[in-house]
Amino acid sequence: MPRLHSLSERPQVAALAERLGGSLRDLRLLDRALAHRSWCAEILGVEQEESNERLEFLGDAVLGLVVADHLYRTYPALAEGQLAKTRASVIDAATLAEVAAELDLGAGLLLGKGEDASGGRRKASILADTMEAVIGAVYLDGGWDAASALVLRLLGPRLAEAAEGPGGHDYKTRLQELAARAHDQLPRYDVTFEGPDHARRFFATVHVGGSALGRGEGHSKKRAEQAAARSAWEELARREGHAVPQPRA
C-alpha cells in the first residue's frame, strides 16, 4: 500500500522542492504537506493524521509571524491599524492560492479520486491550505531562517506593494479575492497581442468559474489584464449582489 514514506521519490515532489529554492531537504515532509485529507481517507493504511492539516496549522502561525515581523521592522512609520490591514491583504486565502498556483503545487497534490475529478488541483481553498502546509514543512525542516526566507521570497513584492497603500487593491487583486469566495477558483488570463514591437497592443480575456467574464486591451500586458479584471470584477460583483461604484461624470 502506498504510504507517505514511500512516495517522497515522486518526480512532482523533486520538481517542487527545486522550485522552492532548496528550502526543504526532507522530501517526506514535503509529501506530507501535499497529502490532502481526501487522499488519506481513500488509501488503506494511511491514517487521517498523515494528512497535511497539522502542517497547515503550523504553517499558518509561522506565516503570520514572519509577515508581522517583517512589516514591523521594515515599515516603522506604519501605525498598528495599517500594519494589520497590510498583513491581512497579503496572507489571505486568495493570495496564498495565487502563490501556490505560481509554484504549481497542484501538480504534486495527493488527492482522493473524487476531489481530483472535481477540479481539486485548481481549488483556491485547497491550494491556499497546501501553501500553508508547505511553509510548515519548511519550518520543521530548516527552522525560522528557512521559513522566513521562503515566505519573503514568495510574498516580498506583494508585501512592498501593499505597504505602499495599505488596504488598497488593484482590480486583479479584487477579482482574485471575489472569485476565490464565489467560485473557490482563481481567475485565468489569456493574453494575445498584435502589431510591431514599437506599437504593440495587448488583448486579455479573464475566465472565472469556467466562463469568459471580462475582456480588456492596452499598450502593455499588465494594462490589458487590469482592464479585463475590472470588467470581470464588476460583472461578478453584480452577480454576487455587491455594490459596484459608478464612473464619475
VOTOR-6650 format. One record per residue (C-alpha): z, y, x; residue in one letter; residue number from 0. Coordinates in steps of 0.2 Angstrom, whole numbers, plus 5000, padded with zeros to 4 digits. Each point is the difference from the previous one (the first is absolute). Layout:
REM residues N
Z Z | Y Y | X X | r A | k NUM
...
This chain:
REM residues 249
Z 5000 | Y 5000 | X 5000 | r M | k 0
Z 4996 | Y 5017 | X 5007 | r P | k 1
Z 5016 | Y 5010 | X 5005 | r R | k 2
Z 5001 | Y 5017 | X 5008 | r L | k 3
Z 5004 | Y 4993 | X 5017 | r H | k 4
Z 4983 | Y 4991 | X 5000 | r S | k 5
Z 4990 | Y 5014 | X 4994 | r L | k 6
Z 5003 | Y 5013 | X 5013 | r S | k 7
Z 4983 | Y 4995 | X 5009 | r E | k 8
Z 4990 | Y 5006 | X 4986 | r R | k 9
Z 4986 | Y 5011 | X 5007 | r P | k 10
Z 5004 | Y 5013 | X 4986 | r Q | k 11
Z 5017 | Y 5002 | X 5008 | r V | k 12
Z 4994 | Y 5001 | X 5018 | r A | k 13
Z 4988 | Y 5014 | X 4994 | r A | k 14
Z 5013 | Y 5009 | X 4991 | r L | k 15
Z 5012 | Y 5000 | X 5014 | r A | k 16
Z 4986 | Y 5007 | X 5011 | r E | k 17
Z 4997 | Y 5014 | X 4987 | r R | k 18
Z 5019 | Y 5004 | X 5000 | r L | k 19
Z 4998 | Y 5004 | X 5019 | r G | k 20
Z 5011 | Y 4986 | X 5007 | r G | k 21
Z 5015 | Y 5006 | X 4990 | r S | k 22
Z 5005 | Y 4982 | X 4996 | r L | k 23
Z 5001 | Y 4985 | X 5012 | r R | k 24
Z 5007 | Y 4987 | X 4988 | r D | k 25
Z 4986 | Y 4996 | X 4989 | r L | k 26
Z 5011 | Y 4989 | X 4989 | r R | k 27
Z 5009 | Y 5016 | X 4994 | r L | k 28
Z 4983 | Y 5007 | X 4996 | r L | k 29
Z 4995 | Y 4985 | X 4990 | r D | k 30
Z 5017 | Y 5002 | X 4990 | r R | k 31
Z 4995 | Y 5018 | X 4997 | r A | k 32
Z 4984 | Y 4995 | X 4992 | r L | k 33
Z 5007 | Y 4986 | X 4989 | r A | k 34
Z 5000 | Y 5006 | X 4982 | r H | k 35
Z 5013 | Y 4992 | X 4988 | r R | k 36
Z 4985 | Y 4993 | X 4990 | r S | k 37
Z 4994 | Y 4989 | X 5015 | r W | k 38
Z 5018 | Y 4994 | X 5003 | r C | k 39
Z 5002 | Y 4995 | X 4982 | r A | k 40
Z 4984 | Y 4989 | X 5001 | r E | k 41
Z 5002 | Y 4992 | X 5017 | r I | k 42
Z 5011 | Y 4984 | X 4999 | r L | k 43
Z 5014 | Y 5001 | X 5013 | r G | k 44
Z 4999 | Y 5019 | X 5003 | r V | k 45
Z 5016 | Y 5008 | X 4993 | r E | k 46
Z 5000 | Y 5017 | X 4990 | r Q | k 47
Z 5011 | Y 5006 | X 5014 | r E | k 48
Z 4985 | Y 4999 | X 5012 | r E | k 49
Z 4990 | Y 5013 | X 4991 | r S | k 50
Z 4999 | Y 5018 | X 5007 | r N | k 51
Z 5012 | Y 5008 | X 4988 | r E | k 52
Z 5015 | Y 5000 | X 5012 | r R | k 53
Z 4989 | Y 5008 | X 5013 | r L | k 54
Z 4993 | Y 5012 | X 4988 | r E | k 55
Z 5018 | Y 5006 | X 4996 | r F | k 56
Z 5004 | Y 5002 | X 5019 | r L | k 57
Z 4983 | Y 5009 | X 5003 | r G | k 58
Z 5003 | Y 5012 | X 4986 | r D | k 59
Z 5017 | Y 5006 | X 5008 | r A | k 60
Z 4992 | Y 5001 | X 5017 | r V | k 61
Z 4985 | Y 5010 | X 4994 | r L | k 62
Z 5011 | Y 5012 | X 4991 | r G | k 63
Z 5011 | Y 5003 | X 5015 | r L | k 64
Z 4986 | Y 5002 | X 5012 | r V | k 65
Z 4991 | Y 5013 | X 4989 | r V | k 66
Z 5016 | Y 5009 | X 4997 | r A | k 67
Z 5005 | Y 5000 | X 5018 | r D | k 68
Z 4983 | Y 5006 | X 5005 | r H | k 69
Z 4999 | Y 5014 | X 4988 | r L | k 70
Z 5018 | Y 5006 | X 5004 | r Y | k 71
Z 4996 | Y 5001 | X 5018 | r R | k 72
Z 4982 | Y 5007 | X 4999 | r T | k 73
Z 5002 | Y 5013 | X 4987 | r Y | k 74
Z 5016 | Y 5009 | X 5002 | r P | k 75
Z 4995 | Y 5014 | X 4988 | r A | k 76
Z 4998 | Y 4989 | X 4985 | r L | k 77
Z 5014 | Y 5001 | X 4988 | r A | k 78
Z 5007 | Y 4984 | X 4992 | r E | k 79
Z 4990 | Y 5001 | X 4985 | r G | k 80
Z 4984 | Y 5002 | X 5009 | r Q | k 81
Z 5005 | Y 4985 | X 5012 | r L | k 82
Z 5003 | Y 4989 | X 4985 | r A | k 83
Z 4983 | Y 5005 | X 4991 | r K | k 84
Z 4991 | Y 4997 | X 5016 | r T | k 85
Z 5007 | Y 4983 | X 5003 | r R | k 86
Z 4997 | Y 4995 | X 4982 | r A | k 87
Z 4982 | Y 5005 | X 5001 | r S | k 88
Z 4997 | Y 4989 | X 5015 | r V | k 89
Z 5010 | Y 4984 | X 4997 | r I | k 90
Z 4995 | Y 4997 | X 4982 | r D | k 91
Z 4991 | Y 4984 | X 4994 | r A | k 92
Z 4983 | Y 5008 | X 4999 | r A | k 93
Z 5000 | Y 5006 | X 5018 | r T | k 94
Z 5007 | Y 4984 | X 5007 | r L | k 95
Z 4987 | Y 4991 | X 4990 | r A | k 96
Z 4986 | Y 5011 | X 5008 | r E | k 97
Z 5007 | Y 4996 | X 5018 | r V | k 98
Z 5001 | Y 4982 | X 4996 | r A | k 99
Z 4982 | Y 5000 | X 4994 | r A | k 100
Z 4995 | Y 5009 | X 5016 | r E | k 101
Z 5008 | Y 4986 | X 5010 | r L | k 102
Z 4992 | Y 4987 | X 4989 | r D | k 103
Z 5016 | Y 4992 | X 4996 | r L | k 104
Z 4992 | Y 4992 | X 4985 | r G | k 105
Z 4990 | Y 4988 | X 5010 | r A | k 106
Z 5015 | Y 4992 | X 5007 | r G | k 107
Z 5011 | Y 4999 | X 4984 | r L | k 108
Z 5007 | Y 4983 | X 4995 | r L | k 109
Z 4997 | Y 5001 | X 4981 | r L | k 110
Z 5002 | Y 4987 | X 4986 | r G | k 111
Z 4983 | Y 4995 | X 4992 | r K | k 112
Z 5003 | Y 5010 | X 4985 | r G | k 113
Z 5005 | Y 5016 | X 5008 | r E | k 114
Z 4986 | Y 4998 | X 5012 | r D | k 115
Z 4987 | Y 4997 | X 4986 | r A | k 116
Z 5007 | Y 5016 | X 4991 | r S | k 117
Z 4996 | Y 5011 | X 5015 | r G | k 118
Z 5017 | Y 5000 | X 5008 | r G | k 119
Z 4993 | Y 5004 | X 5017 | r R | k 120
Z 4995 | Y 5017 | X 4994 | r R | k 121
Z 5015 | Y 5004 | X 4989 | r K | k 122
Z 5009 | Y 5016 | X 5005 | r A | k 123
Z 5017 | Y 4993 | X 4996 | r S | k 124
Z 4998 | Y 4984 | X 5011 | r I | k 125
Z 4992 | Y 5009 | X 5014 | r L | k 126
Z 5014 | Y 5013 | X 5000 | r A | k 127
Z 5013 | Y 4987 | X 5000 | r D | k 128
Z 4992 | Y 4990 | X 5014 | r T | k 129
Z 4999 | Y 5016 | X 5011 | r M | k 130
Z 5018 | Y 5002 | X 4998 | r E | k 131
Z 5003 | Y 4981 | X 5005 | r A | k 132
Z 4989 | Y 5002 | X 5015 | r V | k 133
Z 5011 | Y 5015 | X 5006 | r I | k 134
Z 5015 | Y 4989 | X 4997 | r G | k 135
Z 4992 | Y 4987 | X 5011 | r A | k 136
Z 4996 | Y 5012 | X 5014 | r V | k 137
Z 5018 | Y 5006 | X 4999 | r Y | k 138
Z 5007 | Y 4983 | X 5002 | r L | k 139
Z 4988 | Y 4995 | X 5014 | r D | k 140
Z 5001 | Y 5016 | X 5010 | r G | k 141
Z 5014 | Y 5011 | X 4994 | r G | k 142
Z 5001 | Y 5018 | X 4995 | r W | k 143
Z 4988 | Y 5006 | X 5014 | r D | k 144
Z 4986 | Y 4988 | X 4994 | r A | k 145
Z 5002 | Y 5004 | X 4982 | r A | k 146
Z 5001 | Y 5018 | X 5002 | r S | k 147
Z 4984 | Y 5001 | X 5011 | r A | k 148
Z 4991 | Y 4990 | X 4987 | r L | k 149
Z 5005 | Y 5010 | X 4986 | r V | k 150
Z 4996 | Y 5017 | X 5008 | r L | k 151
Z 4983 | Y 4993 | X 5006 | r R | k 152
Z 4995 | Y 4995 | X 4983 | r L | k 153
Z 5008 | Y 5015 | X 4990 | r L | k 154
Z 5001 | Y 5013 | X 5013 | r G | k 155
Z 4984 | Y 5010 | X 4994 | r P | k 156
Z 5006 | Y 4999 | X 4982 | r R | k 157
Z 5017 | Y 5006 | X 5005 | r L | k 158
Z 4993 | Y 5015 | X 5009 | r A | k 159
Z 4989 | Y 5004 | X 4985 | r E | k 160
Z 5014 | Y 4999 | X 4988 | r A | k 161
Z 5012 | Y 5010 | X 5010 | r A | k 162
Z 4988 | Y 5014 | X 5001 | r E | k 163
Z 5001 | Y 5002 | X 4981 | r G | k 164
Z 5014 | Y 4989 | X 4993 | r P | k 165
Z 4996 | Y 4994 | X 4982 | r G | k 166
Z 4982 | Y 5005 | X 5001 | r G | k 167
Z 4987 | Y 4987 | X 4998 | r H | k 168
Z 4981 | Y 5000 | X 5001 | r D | k 169
Z 4989 | Y 4992 | X 4987 | r Y | k 170
Z 4998 | Y 4984 | X 5010 | r K | k 171
Z 5019 | Y 4998 | X 5001 | r T | k 172
Z 5002 | Y 5004 | X 4981 | r R | k 173
Z 4987 | Y 4988 | X 4995 | r L | k 174
Z 5008 | Y 4986 | X 5011 | r Q | k 175
Z 5017 | Y 5002 | X 4993 | r E | k 176
Z 4993 | Y 5001 | X 4982 | r L | k 177
Z 4989 | Y 4985 | X 5002 | r A | k 178
Z 5014 | Y 4990 | X 5008 | r A | k 179
Z 5011 | Y 5003 | X 4985 | r R | k 180
Z 4986 | Y 4998 | X 4987 | r A | k 181
Z 4991 | Y 4985 | X 5007 | r H | k 182
Z 5010 | Y 4994 | X 5015 | r D | k 183
Z 4985 | Y 5002 | X 5010 | r Q | k 184
Z 4994 | Y 5012 | X 5013 | r L | k 185
Z 4984 | Y 5011 | X 4998 | r P | k 186
Z 4984 | Y 4994 | X 5009 | r R | k 187
Z 4988 | Y 5013 | X 5006 | r Y | k 188
Z 4981 | Y 4997 | X 5003 | r D | k 189
Z 4992 | Y 5013 | X 5010 | r V | k 190
Z 4981 | Y 5003 | X 5004 | r T | k 191
Z 4991 | Y 5015 | X 5008 | r F | k 192
Z 4983 | Y 5007 | X 5001 | r E | k 193
Z 4992 | Y 5014 | X 5011 | r G | k 194
Z 4999 | Y 5003 | X 5019 | r P | k 195
Z 5015 | Y 5002 | X 5010 | r D | k 196
Z 5001 | Y 5019 | X 4999 | r H | k 197
Z 4998 | Y 5000 | X 4981 | r A | k 198
Z 5008 | Y 4984 | X 4995 | r R | k 199
Z 5007 | Y 4998 | X 4982 | r R | k 200
Z 5012 | Y 4987 | X 4995 | r F | k 201
Z 5002 | Y 4991 | X 4983 | r F | k 202
Z 5016 | Y 4991 | X 4995 | r A | k 203
Z 5004 | Y 4988 | X 4986 | r T | k 204
Z 5018 | Y 4995 | X 4997 | r V | k 205
Z 5004 | Y 4984 | X 4991 | r H | k 206
Z 5017 | Y 4997 | X 4991 | r V | k 207
Z 5004 | Y 4984 | X 4991 | r G | k 208
Z 4983 | Y 4993 | X 5001 | r G | k 209
Z 4991 | Y 5016 | X 4994 | r S | k 210
Z 4991 | Y 5014 | X 5008 | r A | k 211
Z 5011 | Y 5014 | X 4994 | r L | k 212
Z 4995 | Y 5015 | X 5010 | r G | k 213
Z 4986 | Y 5007 | X 5011 | r R | k 214
Z 4998 | Y 5015 | X 5012 | r G | k 215
Z 4990 | Y 5007 | X 5013 | r E | k 216
Z 5002 | Y 5011 | X 5015 | r G | k 217
Z 4995 | Y 5005 | X 5018 | r H | k 218
Z 5012 | Y 4988 | X 5007 | r S | k 219
Z 5007 | Y 4982 | X 4995 | r K | k 220
Z 5017 | Y 5007 | X 4998 | r K | k 221
Z 4994 | Y 5014 | X 4988 | r R | k 222
Z 4990 | Y 4987 | X 4990 | r A | k 223
Z 5014 | Y 4988 | X 4998 | r E | k 224
Z 5012 | Y 5014 | X 4995 | r Q | k 225
Z 4988 | Y 5006 | X 4987 | r A | k 226
Z 4998 | Y 4982 | X 4993 | r A | k 227
Z 5019 | Y 4998 | X 5001 | r A | k 228
Z 5003 | Y 5016 | X 4990 | r R | k 229
Z 4987 | Y 4994 | X 4986 | r S | k 230
Z 5008 | Y 4983 | X 5000 | r A | k 231
Z 5018 | Y 5007 | X 4999 | r W | k 232
Z 4996 | Y 5011 | X 4986 | r E | k 233
Z 4992 | Y 4986 | X 4990 | r E | k 234
Z 5014 | Y 4988 | X 5004 | r L | k 235
Z 5013 | Y 5013 | X 4996 | r A | k 236
Z 4992 | Y 5003 | X 4983 | r R | k 237
Z 5000 | Y 4981 | X 4996 | r R | k 238
Z 5018 | Y 4999 | X 5005 | r E | k 239
Z 5005 | Y 5015 | X 4990 | r G | k 240
Z 5005 | Y 5011 | X 5014 | r H | k 241
Z 4996 | Y 5019 | X 4999 | r A | k 242
Z 4985 | Y 5005 | X 5010 | r V | k 243
Z 5000 | Y 5018 | X 5006 | r P | k 244
Z 4985 | Y 5010 | X 4994 | r Q | k 245
Z 4990 | Y 5010 | X 5012 | r P | k 246
Z 5003 | Y 5019 | X 5001 | r R | k 247
Z 4988 | Y 5011 | X 4992 | r A | k 248
